[in-house]
Amino acid sequence: MTHAAEVYATLDDWIVHETISCSLDARSDFNAAADQVIGASGDSVAVLGFGEALHGGKDLLILRNKLFQRLVEAHGYSAIAIESSFPQGQIVNEYVLGRGPASYEAVQEAGFSHGFGKFEANRELVEWMRRYNADPAQQRKLHFYGFDSPTDMVADSPRQTLHVALDYLSLVDEALAQEYRKRIDPLLGQDAAWENPAATLDPTQAIGRSSEASALRIETEELISQLRVRRPELVARSDESSYQEAVHFAEMARQLLNFHAALAQESEKRQAILLGIRASMMADNLAYIVSREQGSGKVLVFAHNSHLKRGKVQWQLGSEEVNWWPVGSHLHTMYGRRYVAIGSAVVSSPVHGIGQPEAGTLEERFTAAPGPVRFIPTHQGQGLPTAEIATLPLRSGSTNNRSYTESLGPQSFTDFDWFATLDTTAYDKEGWPYLKG
């Protein structure tokens, strides 16, 4: 691969000279391409983000699986975190570690949010990790995480996250735990009231600013404070890992309560505020995951492109333009060059309502290089023709998949370190709610 300092007169020159082509069907071919990508990214990377251009792309999920397997085999990775509920992900991790349920069917609903457990590629990923961990020859065990906040689709009740912290406290100080339970549990009320789907669009249906919810926010702050000021004592009575887990869940409960409060507030920027809180929670979850894996290995993060990009997200929801800082921007701030992001694109996919890209668009230009899979470094735009990048036309969107929200454009060069382009992608036979019809 050409050195990043190379200067190209045109984008077509860049594509011809820098593209790493491979196939998902040839293991050695794919592994060699992945090795080039990882080698060029440097040894300091702690978090590698791989974004999907749309939800429900079967071949994108297969690409993710093959990439993770290579990262484990040759590059010191020990965990994958996907865009699924953080609390629910623990159920899958127990299965991956050979504990808990004996079959995938027992975890595919409870262990995933968004219905992601139904995707065959997710089953294949989890089963491969379980087999890997069961092999006595493998000293390093792999971990599975969800990193999404429990707020997408419908916001969860704070009960579960608070009770993780309280259950820990019961193990180290039963009397204090009971004192907090007596104050907290009556304020929680009914989970159905917190998880009312109507609150997503109607602030008057949300209970996050009730007197009980406000009192619960204060109690949660005091619980976090108690855990933090007694850290030396509590760690001595348990262990650092259990203590950190309790603190993280307590802090997640605080953010969840903030989300519920925002749900209950009338504001022209309501959607942007909610999406910003979700992104912040996702980033906090990932920071916790990276700290858990420290000393074991690196982390692959898999989510929609819009979550992992460095730049601000701009969505048009009806007549409203919504802007917020996504997870990738937080990770860039926290980890700098230790965070590397790969953004993906699909040339065409009739089943997802994505036709052939228009002439001059980045997706169309990529077809000049062999496929069906291409990796190409963005160099953050350095050494590339800036005037040509600035005038790049954007391809048309999807007529069938609501999650295909962004095509590649000028901002993509600084949003991502690499592009991964597939000629096409099918979809899982289980279907996907973003797919019409």
C-alpha positions in Angstrom: 0.0 0.0 0.0 1.2 3.5 -0.9 2.5 5.6 2.0 0.1 8.1 3.4 2.4 11.0 2.3 1.8 10.2 -1.3 0.1 13.0 -3.2 -2.6 12.1 -5.8 -3.7 14.4 -8.6 -7.2 12.8 -8.8 -9.4 10.6 -6.7 -9.3 8.0 -9.4 -5.5 7.8 -9.0 -6.0 7.3 -5.3 -8.5 4.5 -5.8 -6.4 2.7 -8.4 -3.2 2.8 -6.3 -4.5 2.4 -2.8 -7.4 -0.1 -3.0 -6.9 -3.5 -1.2 -9.3 -5.9 -3.0 -10.4 -9.2 -1.6 -13.2 -11.8 -1.5 -15.2 -13.1 1.5 -15.1 -16.6 0.0 -11.3 -16.9 0.0 -10.1 -17.0 3.6 -6.4 -16.5 2.9 -7.2 -13.6 0.4 -9.4 -11.9 3.0 -6.9 -12.4 5.9 -4.1 -10.9 3.8 -6.3 -7.8 3.2 -7.2 -7.5 6.8 -3.6 -7.8 7.9 -2.7 -4.9 5.6 -5.5 -2.7 7.0 -4.5 -3.5 10.6 -0.8 -3.2 9.9 -1.2 0.2 8.4 -3.4 1.4 11.3 -0.5 1.0 13.8 0.1 -0.9 17.0 -1.3 1.7 19.3 -5.0 1.1 18.4 -7.1 0.1 21.3 -10.6 0.4 19.7 -11.3 -0.5 16.1 -14.7 0.7 14.8 -16.4 -1.1 11.9 -19.5 0.7 10.7 -22.3 -0.8 8.7 -23.9 1.4 6.0 -27.3 0.0 6.8 -29.0 -2.4 9.2 -29.9 -5.8 8.0 -27.1 -6.2 5.4 -26.2 -10.0 5.5 -22.8 -9.6 3.7 -21.8 -6.7 6.0 -22.4 -9.0 9.0 -20.4 -11.8 7.4 -17.6 -9.3 6.7 -17.6 -8.3 10.3 -17.5 -11.9 11.5 -14.5 -12.7 9.3 -12.7 -9.5 10.3 -13.2 -10.2 14.0 -11.9 -13.8 13.6 -8.8 -12.5 12.0 -8.4 -9.8 14.6 -8.5 -12.5 17.3 -6.2 -14.9 15.5 -3.5 -12.5 14.5 -3.9 -9.1 16.1 -4.5 -9.4 19.8 -8.3 -8.7 20.0 -10.3 -10.2 22.8 -13.8 -8.7 22.5 -16.5 -7.4 20.2 -19.1 -4.8 21.2 -22.1 -4.5 18.9 -25.0 -1.9 18.7 -27.2 -3.8 21.1 -28.3 -3.2 24.7 -25.4 -3.2 27.2 -27.4 -4.8 30.0 -28.8 -7.5 27.7 -25.3 -8.3 26.3 -24.2 -9.8 29.6 -26.6 -12.7 28.9 -24.9 -13.5 25.6 -21.4 -13.1 27.2 -22.3 -15.8 29.8 -23.3 -18.1 26.9 -20.0 -17.3 25.1 -18.1 -18.2 28.2 -19.8 -21.6 28.4 -22.0 -20.6 31.3 -25.7 -20.0 31.6 -28.1 -21.4 28.9 -27.0 -24.4 26.8 -28.4 -23.2 23.5 -28.3 -20.1 21.4 -32.1 -20.1 21.2 -32.2 -19.4 24.9 -30.3 -16.1 24.5 -31.2 -14.8 21.1 -34.2 -12.8 22.4 -33.1 -11.9 26.0 -29.5 -11.2 25.0 -30.1 -8.8 22.1 -32.0 -5.6 21.6 -33.5 -4.5 18.2 -34.2 -8.1 17.3 -30.6 -8.6 16.3 -30.4 -12.0 17.8 -32.5 -13.4 14.9 -29.8 -12.7 12.3 -28.0 -15.8 11.3 -24.7 -14.0 11.1 -25.0 -13.0 14.8 -25.7 -16.6 15.7 -22.6 -17.7 13.8 -20.5 -15.0 15.5 -21.6 -16.1 19.0 -21.3 -19.8 18.3 -17.8 -19.3 17.0 -16.8 -17.4 20.1 -18.2 -20.1 22.3 -16.3 -22.8 20.5 -13.1 -20.7 20.7 -13.5 -20.3 24.4 -14.2 -24.0 24.9 -10.9 -24.9 23.3 -8.3 -25.6 26.1 -5.5 -24.4 23.8 -6.9 -20.9 23.9 -5.6 -19.2 27.0 -7.3 -15.9 26.3 -11.0 -15.9 26.5 -13.2 -13.9 24.2 -16.0 -11.6 25.5 -19.2 -10.4 23.9 -20.7 -7.0 24.7 -23.6 -4.9 23.7 -22.8 -1.2 24.1 -26.0 0.5 23.2 -27.9 2.4 25.9 -31.1 0.9 27.2 -33.0 3.8 25.6 -33.4 3.0 21.9 -36.8 2.1 20.6 -38.3 2.4 24.1 -36.4 3.6 27.2 -36.0 1.0 29.9 -37.1 1.4 33.5 -34.1 2.2 35.7 -34.9 -0.7 37.9 -32.5 -3.2 36.4 -29.5 -1.0 36.3 -30.0 0.3 39.8 -30.5 -3.2 41.2 -27.2 -4.4 39.8 -25.5 -1.7 42.0 -27.7 -2.5 45.0 -27.1 -6.2 44.6 -23.4 -5.6 44.8 -23.8 -3.4 47.8 -25.8 -6.2 49.5 -22.7 -8.4 49.2 -20.4 -5.9 50.9 -22.7 -4.0 53.3 -26.2 -5.5 53.6 -27.5 -3.0 56.1 -26.6 0.0 53.9 -28.0 -1.8 50.8 -31.3 -2.4 52.6 -31.4 1.3 53.6 -31.1 2.3 50.0 -33.6 -0.2 48.8 -36.2 1.1 51.2 -35.7 4.6 49.8 -35.3 3.7 46.1 -37.8 0.9 45.4 -41.0 2.9 46.3 -39.8 5.6 43.9 -39.4 3.2 41.0 -43.1 2.5 40.8 -44.3 0.3 37.8 -41.9 -0.5 35.0 -44.7 0.0 32.5 -45.0 3.6 33.4 -41.3 4.2 32.5 -41.5 2.1 29.4 -44.6 3.6 27.9 -44.0 3.7 24.1 -46.2 6.8 23.7 -43.5 8.8 25.6 -41.2 8.5 22.6 -43.2 11.1 20.7 -45.3 12.7 23.4 -43.6 14.4 26.4 -46.8 14.4 28.4 -46.8 10.6 28.5 -43.3 10.5 30.1 -42.9 10.3 33.9 -39.2 11.4 34.0 -40.0 14.8 35.7 -42.5 13.5 38.3 -41.8 14.2 41.9 -40.9 10.5 42.4 -38.5 10.5 39.4 -36.8 13.7 40.6 -36.4 12.2 44.1 -35.0 9.0 42.5 -32.4 11.0 40.6 -31.2 12.4 44.0 -31.1 9.0 45.6 -29.1 7.7 42.6 -26.6 10.5 42.9 -26.1 9.7 46.6 -25.7 6.0 45.8 -22.9 6.8 43.3 -21.3 9.1 45.8 -21.4 6.4 48.5 -19.8 3.9 46.2 -17.1 6.3 45.2 -16.0 7.6 48.6 -15.9 4.1 50.0 -13.9 2.6 47.1 -10.9 1.3 49.1 -13.1 -0.4 51.6 -15.5 -1.9 49.1 -12.8 -3.2 46.8 -11.1 -4.8 49.8 -14.4 -6.5 50.6 -14.9 -7.7 47.1 -12.6 -7.1 44.1 -11.9 -4.2 41.7 -13.8 -5.7 38.8 -17.1 -6.2 40.8 -16.7 -2.7 42.2 -16.2 -1.1 38.8 -19.2 -3.0 37.4 -21.5 -1.7 40.3 -20.3 1.9 39.8 -20.8 1.7 36.0 -24.4 0.4 36.4 -25.2 3.1 39.0 -23.8 5.8 36.6 -25.8 4.2 33.7 -28.9 4.5 35.9 -28.2 8.2 36.4 -27.9 8.8 32.6 -31.0 6.7 32.1 -32.9 8.9 34.5 -31.6 12.0 32.7 -32.9 10.5 29.5 -36.3 10.0 31.0 -36.3 13.6 32.3 -35.5 14.8 28.7 -38.3 12.6 27.4 -40.7 14.5 29.7 -39.6 18.0 28.6 -41.1 20.0 25.8 -38.3 21.4 23.6 -37.7 22.2 20.0 -34.4 20.3 20.4 -35.9 17.3 22.2 -34.8 14.7 19.6 -31.3 16.0 19.4 -31.0 16.1 23.3 -32.2 12.5 23.5 -29.9 11.2 20.8 -27.0 13.1 22.4 -27.7 11.4 25.7 -27.9 8.0 24.1 -24.5 8.6 22.3 -22.9 9.7 25.6 -24.2 6.5 27.3 -22.9 4.4 24.4 -19.5 6.0 24.7 -19.4 5.5 28.5 -20.2 1.8 28.0 -17.4 1.5 25.5 -14.9 3.2 27.8 -15.9 0.7 30.5 -15.6 -2.2 28.1 -12.1 -1.1 27.0 -11.1 -0.8 30.6 -12.4 -4.3 31.3 -10.4 -5.7 28.4 -7.2 -3.9 29.4 -4.5 -6.5 29.8 -6.5 -9.1 27.8 -6.8 -7.5 24.3 -8.3 -4.9 22.0 -11.9 -4.3 21.2 -13.8 -4.3 17.9 -16.9 -2.1 17.9 -19.6 -2.7 15.4 -22.5 -0.3 14.7 -24.1 1.8 12.1 -21.8 4.2 10.3 -23.6 7.2 11.8 -22.7 6.0 15.3 -19.0 5.5 14.7 -18.1 8.5 12.6 -16.0 11.3 14.1 -18.1 14.2 12.8 -21.4 15.5 13.9 -24.5 13.7 12.7 -27.1 15.7 10.8 -30.4 14.0 10.1 -33.6 15.4 8.6 -36.6 14.1 10.5 -39.6 15.5 8.7 -39.3 19.2 8.8 -36.8 19.1 11.7 -33.0 19.0 11.2 -31.4 17.1 14.1 -27.7 17.4 15.0 -25.8 15.6 17.7 -22.3 14.3 18.5 -22.2 10.5 17.9 -20.2 7.8 19.7 -17.3 8.1 17.3 -16.7 11.7 18.2 -16.6 10.8 21.9 -14.1 7.9 21.2 -11.9 10.2 19.1 -11.8 12.7 22.0 -11.1 10.0 24.6 -8.6 7.9 22.6 -7.2 10.1 19.9 -5.4 8.0 17.3 -6.0 4.9 19.4 -9.4 4.9 17.9 -9.6 3.9 14.2 -12.9 3.8 12.3 -13.8 1.9 9.2 -16.9 3.1 7.4 -18.7 0.8 5.0 -20.6 1.4 1.7 -22.6 -0.8 -0.6 -22.4 -0.2 -4.4 -25.9 -1.6 -5.1 -28.4 -3.9 -3.4 -31.8 -4.3 -5.1 -33.4 -6.0 -2.1 -32.5 -3.0 0.1 -33.7 -0.6 -2.5 -30.2 0.7 -3.4 -29.7 1.1 -7.2 -26.5 1.6 -9.1 -24.7 4.8 -7.9 -24.7 7.9 -10.0 -21.7 8.8 -12.1 -19.0 10.7 -10.2 -20.1 9.6 -6.8 -17.5 7.9 -4.5 -19.4 4.6 -4.5 -19.4 4.6 -8.4 -15.8 5.4 -8.6 -14.8 2.5 -6.3 -16.1 0.1 -9.0 -13.0 1.0 -11.0 -11.1 -1.3 -8.6 -11.7 -5.0 -8.4 -14.3 -6.3 -5.9 -16.3 -7.7 -4.4 -14.8 -6.2 -1.2 -12.5 -3.2 -1.2 -10.6 -1.5 1.6 -9.1 1.9 1.0 -7.4 4.3 3.4 -8.8 7.9 3.6 -5.6 9.4 4.9 -8.0 11.9 6.6 -8.0 13.7 3.2 -4.3 14.4 3.3 -2.5 14.0 0.0 -5.8 13.8 -1.8 -7.3 16.5 -4.2 -9.2 18.7 -1.8 -11.1 20.6 -4.5 -12.3 17.4 -6.0 -13.4 16.0 -2.6 -15.3 19.2 -1.9 -17.4 18.9 -5.0 -18.2 15.2 -4.7 -21.8 14.5 -5.7 -23.8 12.3 -3.3 -25.4 9.1 -4.5 -29.2 8.6 -4.1 -30.5 6.8 -1.1 -32.6 3.7 -0.5 -36.2 3.3 -1.5 -36.6 0.3 0.8 -34.4 0.5 3.9 -34.9 3.3 6.4 -31.5 2.7 8.0 -29.6 3.7 4.8 -29.3 7.3 5.9 -26.0 8.5 4.6 -23.9 8.0 1.5 -20.2 8.7 1.3 -19.3 12.3 0.7 -16.7 15.0 1.5 -17.1 14.7 5.3 -16.5 10.9 5.1 -12.8 11.4 4.6 -12.3 12.9 8.1 -15.2 10.8 9.7 -13.4 7.5 8.9 -9.8 6.2 8.5 -10.8 3.5 6.0 -13.6 2.8 3.6 -14.8 -0.8 3.2 -17.0 -1.2 0.0 -19.0 -4.2 -1.0 -20.4 -4.7 -4.4 -23.7 -5.8 -2.9 -25.4 -7.2 0.2 -28.3 -9.5 0.8 -30.5 -9.6 3.9 -31.3 -12.1 6.5 -34.2 -14.3 5.7 -35.8 -13.4 9.0 -36.2 -9.9 7.6 -35.7 -6.6 9.3 -38.2 -3.9 10.4 -36.3 -1.2 8.6 -37.0 -3.0 5.3 -40.4 -2.1 3.8 -42.8 -4.6 2.5 
